[in-house]
Amino acid sequence: MEDVTLRLPSIAANDAQRADVRGRLRAQIVRGLGAMHGAVRGAAWSLASLTIALSVWQLVCLTVSRDFPSPLASFRVAIVLLQHAFVRVDGIPGIGLQALASMRRIAVGFSLSAAVAIPAGVLIGVSPTIRRLFDPMIQVLRPVSPLVWFPLALVAFKNLGGISSSTLFTIFVTSLWPTLINTAVGVASLPGDYRIVAKVFRFSRWRYLRRVLLPHTLPYVLTGLRLSMGTAWLVIVAAEMLSGDMGIGFFAWDSYNAGSYEKMIAAVVVIGGIGLALDRGFDALYRRVDHQGGSR
């Protein structure tokens, strides 16, 4: 009888452990089913959107312009282009190589823009004097079209890289403003209580920057970077059309001049697909940072 009494707590503990495992397993299954349901629902909406786009496209081909390439003809040409996307055919780079050339320019111009915009945004957000000094300049230069910046850059950088430097400068200056403005807004919106607490605990400047200012400002910075990347990807296409330099924009313009409208459609799909991937990447990064901030 004494042995049975001694075993009862261990049996109860084992039962509780099994119940806990079953509960966790059930929760994982529920989360998995929820994620699967969300994915199926998202795929259904995407399929419906694609169906509408293709229907409108086909309707335009049948009514507005007979010369406009149909979805089926464009799909066939796109398959051929994808088969030779990363090779040169008769010395002409494939569409994949053209896209990579554009992305390399984006990486350089966007990185330079972020390296200038984030520190400048912090300074503008921290200091009302600097904000009042530079705000008129920012508001005047921000709306200027890249189609204006590019020829000006050609003149300025005629002896410093010519077309390549002009394209990079155009990307740099047009993608500068969203990150700069969002960073400044994020820094300026820091609650006064945070500053008071930092003073009470005698935070050093580095600790204040790392523990208070940057965590609060980071979502604003990421939003600005996301907008800047969208602007940069939009600008690179126009800049390459103007410059005639290798890239996806030049590929689209060259296809138009050659009368190969199906290739133009393929270029549009590639441009849109890469833009979507970049945007989703920044969105995922923002959600992760925002989730970690909320958990803290």
Contacts in CASP RR format, 6 or more apart in sequence:
PFRMAT RR
TARGET T0000
AUTHOR 0000-0000-0000
METHOD contacts of the structure
MODEL  1
MEDVTLRLPSIAANDAQRADVRGRLRAQIVRGLGAMHGAVRGAAWSLASL
TIALSVWQLVCLTVSRDFPSPLASFRVAIVLLQHAFVRVDGIPGIGLQAL
ASMRRIAVGFSLSAAVAIPAGVLIGVSPTIRRLFDPMIQVLRPVSPLVWF
PLALVAFKNLGGISSSTLFTIFVTSLWPTLINTAVGVASLPGDYRIVAKV
FRFSRWRYLRRVLLPHTLPYVLTGLRLSMGTAWLVIVAAEMLSGDMGIGF
FAWDSYNAGSYEKMIAAVVVIGGIGLALDRGFDALYRRVDHQGGSR
54 71 0 8 1.000
57 70 0 8 1.000
57 71 0 8 1.000
58 70 0 8 1.000
58 71 0 8 1.000
60 68 0 8 1.000
61 68 0 8 1.000
61 69 0 8 1.000
61 70 0 8 1.000
61 71 0 8 1.000
67 261 0 8 1.000
68 261 0 8 1.000
69 77 0 8 1.000
69 261 0 8 1.000
69 262 0 8 1.000
69 264 0 8 1.000
69 265 0 8 1.000
73 262 0 8 1.000
74 262 0 8 1.000
74 265 0 8 1.000
74 266 0 8 1.000
76 262 0 8 1.000
77 260 0 8 1.000
77 262 0 8 1.000
77 263 0 8 1.000
77 265 0 8 1.000
77 266 0 8 1.000
78 262 0 8 1.000
78 265 0 8 1.000
78 266 0 8 1.000
78 269 0 8 1.000
81 94 0 8 1.000
81 95 0 8 1.000
81 263 0 8 1.000
81 266 0 8 1.000
82 95 0 8 1.000
84 94 0 8 1.000
85 94 0 8 1.000
85 95 0 8 1.000
85 96 0 8 1.000
85 97 0 8 1.000
86 94 0 8 1.000
86 96 0 8 1.000
86 97 0 8 1.000
86 100 0 8 1.000
87 94 0 8 1.000
87 97 0 8 1.000
88 94 0 8 1.000
88 97 0 8 1.000
93 101 0 8 1.000
93 246 0 8 1.000
94 251 0 8 1.000
95 248 0 8 1.000
95 251 0 8 1.000
95 263 0 8 1.000
95 266 0 8 1.000
95 267 0 8 1.000
95 270 0 8 1.000
96 270 0 8 1.000
97 246 0 8 1.000
98 246 0 8 1.000
98 247 0 8 1.000
98 248 0 8 1.000
98 249 0 8 1.000
98 250 0 8 1.000
98 251 0 8 1.000
99 247 0 8 1.000
99 248 0 8 1.000
99 270 0 8 1.000
99 274 0 8 1.000
101 246 0 8 1.000
101 247 0 8 1.000
101 248 0 8 1.000
102 236 0 8 1.000
102 237 0 8 1.000
102 240 0 8 1.000
102 247 0 8 1.000
102 248 0 8 1.000
102 249 0 8 1.000
103 274 0 8 1.000
105 167 0 8 1.000
105 168 0 8 1.000
105 171 0 8 1.000
105 236 0 8 1.000
106 171 0 8 1.000
106 229 0 8 1.000
106 232 0 8 1.000
106 233 0 8 1.000
106 236 0 8 1.000
108 168 0 8 1.000
108 171 0 8 1.000
109 168 0 8 1.000
109 171 0 8 1.000
109 172 0 8 1.000
109 175 0 8 1.000
109 232 0 8 1.000
110 171 0 8 1.000
110 175 0 8 1.000
110 228 0 8 1.000
110 229 0 8 1.000
110 232 0 8 1.000
112 168 0 8 1.000
112 172 0 8 1.000
113 171 0 8 1.000
113 172 0 8 1.000
113 173 0 8 1.000
113 175 0 8 1.000
113 176 0 8 1.000
113 179 0 8 1.000
113 228 0 8 1.000
113 232 0 8 1.000
114 179 0 8 1.000
114 225 0 8 1.000
114 228 0 8 1.000
116 172 0 8 1.000
116 176 0 8 1.000
116 180 0 8 1.000
117 176 0 8 1.000
117 177 0 8 1.000
117 179 0 8 1.000
117 180 0 8 1.000
117 183 0 8 1.000
117 228 0 8 1.000
118 179 0 8 1.000
118 180 0 8 1.000
118 183 0 8 1.000
118 221 0 8 1.000
120 180 0 8 1.000
120 183 0 8 1.000
121 179 0 8 1.000
121 180 0 8 1.000
121 181 0 8 1.000
121 183 0 8 1.000
121 184 0 8 1.000
121 187 0 8 1.000
122 183 0 8 1.000
122 184 0 8 1.000
122 187 0 8 1.000
122 213 0 8 1.000
122 217 0 8 1.000
123 130 0 8 1.000
124 130 0 8 1.000
124 131 0 8 1.000
124 134 0 8 1.000
124 135 0 8 1.000
124 180 0 8 1.000
124 183 0 8 1.000
124 184 0 8 1.000
124 187 0 8 1.000
125 131 0 8 1.000
125 183 0 8 1.000
125 184 0 8 1.000
125 185 0 8 1.000
125 186 0 8 1.000
125 187 0 8 1.000
125 188 0 8 1.000
126 187 0 8 1.000
126 188 0 8 1.000
131 184 0 8 1.000
131 188 0 8 1.000
138 177 0 8 1.000
138 180 0 8 1.000
138 181 0 8 1.000
141 173 0 8 1.000
141 177 0 8 1.000
142 177 0 8 1.000
142 181 0 8 1.000
146 170 0 8 1.000
146 174 0 8 1.000
146 235 0 8 1.000
146 238 0 8 1.000
146 239 0 8 1.000
147 238 0 8 1.000
147 242 0 8 1.000
149 169 0 8 1.000
149 170 0 8 1.000
149 173 0 8 1.000
149 174 0 8 1.000
150 166 0 8 1.000
150 167 0 8 1.000
150 170 0 8 1.000
150 238 0 8 1.000
150 239 0 8 1.000
150 242 0 8 1.000
150 243 0 8 1.000
151 242 0 8 1.000
153 165 0 8 1.000
153 166 0 8 1.000
153 167 0 8 1.000
153 169 0 8 1.000
153 170 0 8 1.000
154 162 0 8 1.000
154 163 0 8 1.000
154 166 0 8 1.000
156 166 0 8 1.000
156 169 0 8 1.000
157 165 0 8 1.000
157 166 0 8 1.000
157 169 0 8 1.000
163 243 0 8 1.000
163 244 0 8 1.000
163 245 0 8 1.000
164 245 0 8 1.000
166 239 0 8 1.000
166 243 0 8 1.000
167 236 0 8 1.000
167 239 0 8 1.000
167 240 0 8 1.000
167 243 0 8 1.000
167 245 0 8 1.000
170 235 0 8 1.000
170 239 0 8 1.000
171 232 0 8 1.000
171 235 0 8 1.000
171 236 0 8 1.000
171 239 0 8 1.000
174 231 0 8 1.000
174 232 0 8 1.000
174 235 0 8 1.000
175 228 0 8 1.000
175 229 0 8 1.000
175 230 0 8 1.000
175 231 0 8 1.000
175 232 0 8 1.000
175 235 0 8 1.000
176 228 0 8 1.000
177 228 0 8 1.000
178 224 0 8 1.000
178 225 0 8 1.000
178 227 0 8 1.000
178 228 0 8 1.000
178 231 0 8 1.000
179 221 0 8 1.000
179 224 0 8 1.000
179 225 0 8 1.000
179 227 0 8 1.000
179 228 0 8 1.000
181 224 0 8 1.000
182 220 0 8 1.000
182 221 0 8 1.000
182 223 0 8 1.000
182 224 0 8 1.000
182 227 0 8 1.000
183 217 0 8 1.000
183 220 0 8 1.000
183 221 0 8 1.000
183 224 0 8 1.000
185 220 0 8 1.000
186 216 0 8 1.000
186 217 0 8 1.000
186 220 0 8 1.000
186 221 0 8 1.000
187 213 0 8 1.000
187 217 0 8 1.000
187 220 0 8 1.000
189 216 0 8 1.000
189 220 0 8 1.000
190 212 0 8 1.000
190 213 0 8 1.000
190 216 0 8 1.000
190 217 0 8 1.000
194 212 0 8 1.000
194 216 0 8 1.000
195 212 0 8 1.000
197 212 0 8 1.000
198 208 0 8 1.000
198 211 0 8 1.000
198 212 0 8 1.000
203 211 0 8 1.000
203 212 0 8 1.000
215 293 0 8 1.000
215 296 0 8 1.000
218 289 0 8 1.000
219 286 0 8 1.000
219 289 0 8 1.000
219 290 0 8 1.000
222 282 0 8 1.000
222 285 0 8 1.000
222 286 0 8 1.000
222 289 0 8 1.000
223 286 0 8 1.000
225 282 0 8 1.000
226 279 0 8 1.000
226 282 0 8 1.000
226 283 0 8 1.000
226 286 0 8 1.000
229 278 0 8 1.000
229 279 0 8 1.000
229 282 0 8 1.000
230 275 0 8 1.000
230 278 0 8 1.000
230 279 0 8 1.000
233 271 0 8 1.000
233 274 0 8 1.000
233 275 0 8 1.000
233 278 0 8 1.000
236 248 0 8 1.000
236 249 0 8 1.000
237 248 0 8 1.000
237 249 0 8 1.000
237 252 0 8 1.000
237 271 0 8 1.000
238 249 0 8 1.000
240 246 0 8 1.000
240 247 0 8 1.000
240 248 0 8 1.000
240 249 0 8 1.000
240 250 0 8 1.000
240 253 0 8 1.000
241 249 0 8 1.000
241 250 0 8 1.000
241 252 0 8 1.000
241 253 0 8 1.000
243 250 0 8 1.000
244 250 0 8 1.000
244 253 0 8 1.000
248 267 0 8 1.000
248 270 0 8 1.000
248 271 0 8 1.000
248 274 0 8 1.000
249 267 0 8 1.000
249 271 0 8 1.000
251 263 0 8 1.000
251 267 0 8 1.000
252 263 0 8 1.000
252 264 0 8 1.000
252 267 0 8 1.000
252 268 0 8 1.000
252 271 0 8 1.000
255 261 0 8 1.000
255 263 0 8 1.000
255 264 0 8 1.000
255 267 0 8 1.000
256 264 0 8 1.000
END
